[in-house]
Amino acid sequence: MTFSCNKYGERDTEKCELTVKLIGSLRAAIGEGIIKVRISKPPITVTEFLKLLVKEYESLTIILDERGKLKPSFLLFINNVDYALLGGGNATLKCGDIIAIIPVVHGG
């Protein structure tokens, strides 16, 4: 599935595509493992992007805390690099980036 929007959440037709890979329960939550997202006016921060993603897919609200930050029970990688190493929520996404969101499974 593909959706297009700018960093303000407005639908847009400019083509700057990001690929989002959803793993495990996140894949099950929306019924797809890969989403193509078109953004305009890149770069966009991870925090801005996650808010747009959750706005489009309400079942993904489980990934964000009350402040709009990624919960510690999820990992996020940008082009196979932990986003925390790239600046966390302030890390910027650009055209062609691949974002993977992975739930952390705990046992006990």
C-alpha positions in Angstrom: 0.0 0.0 0.0 1.2 3.5 -0.7 0.0 6.8 0.7 1.3 10.3 0.0 1.5 13.2 2.4 3.7 16.1 3.3 5.2 16.7 6.7 2.1 18.5 7.8 -0.1 15.4 7.2 -1.6 16.9 4.0 -2.0 14.5 1.1 0.5 15.3 -1.6 1.5 13.9 -5.0 5.2 14.8 -5.1 7.3 11.6 -5.4 9.8 11.0 -2.7 9.4 7.5 -1.6 10.3 5.7 1.6 9.8 2.0 2.3 8.5 0.9 5.7 9.0 -2.7 6.7 6.7 -3.8 9.5 7.7 -7.0 11.4 5.7 -9.4 13.5 2.6 -8.1 15.3 2.9 -4.8 13.4 2.6 -6.6 10.1 -0.5 -8.4 11.5 -2.0 -5.1 12.7 -2.3 -3.7 9.2 -2.2 -6.8 7.1 0.9 -5.8 5.2 4.6 -6.2 5.8 5.8 -3.4 3.4 4.4 0.0 2.9 5.6 2.6 0.4 5.2 6.2 1.6 5.6 9.2 -0.5 6.6 12.4 1.3 7.1 15.9 0.0 9.6 18.5 1.1 12.2 16.1 2.5 14.0 15.6 4.7 11.5 14.8 7.4 12.4 13.7 11.0 11.6 10.3 12.3 9.3 11.8 14.9 7.3 13.7 12.1 7.2 10.6 10.0 6.0 8.3 12.8 3.1 10.8 13.5 2.1 10.7 9.8 2.3 6.9 9.8 0.1 6.5 12.9 -2.3 9.0 11.5 -2.7 6.9 8.3 -2.7 3.5 10.2 -4.5 3.9 13.5 -3.7 0.4 14.5 0.0 1.4 14.7 -0.7 3.9 17.6 0.8 1.2 19.8 4.3 2.2 18.7 4.1 5.7 20.1 4.0 6.9 23.7 1.9 9.8 24.9 4.6 12.3 23.8 4.6 10.9 20.3 8.0 9.2 20.7 8.7 5.6 19.8 8.1 3.3 22.7 11.2 1.4 24.1 9.4 -1.9 23.2 10.0 -1.2 19.5 13.2 -1.0 17.5 13.5 1.3 14.4 16.2 1.0 11.8 17.0 3.4 8.9 18.8 1.6 6.2 19.9 -1.1 8.6 21.2 1.3 11.2 19.6 1.8 14.6 17.9 5.2 14.5 19.2 6.0 18.0 22.7 6.1 16.4 21.5 8.6 13.8 19.9 11.1 16.2 16.8 9.3 17.5 13.6 11.1 16.8 15.5 14.0 15.3 17.2 11.7 12.7 16.2 12.8 9.2 14.7 10.6 6.5 15.4 11.2 2.8 14.1 9.8 -0.4 14.8 6.1 -0.9 15.3 5.3 2.8 14.2 2.0 4.2 12.7 2.1 7.7 12.1 -1.2 9.6 10.0 -1.2 12.8 10.4 -4.3 14.9 8.5 -5.1 18.1 10.8 -6.4 20.9 9.6 -9.7 22.3 10.0 -10.3 26.0 9.8 -13.6 27.8 9.6 -14.4 31.4 
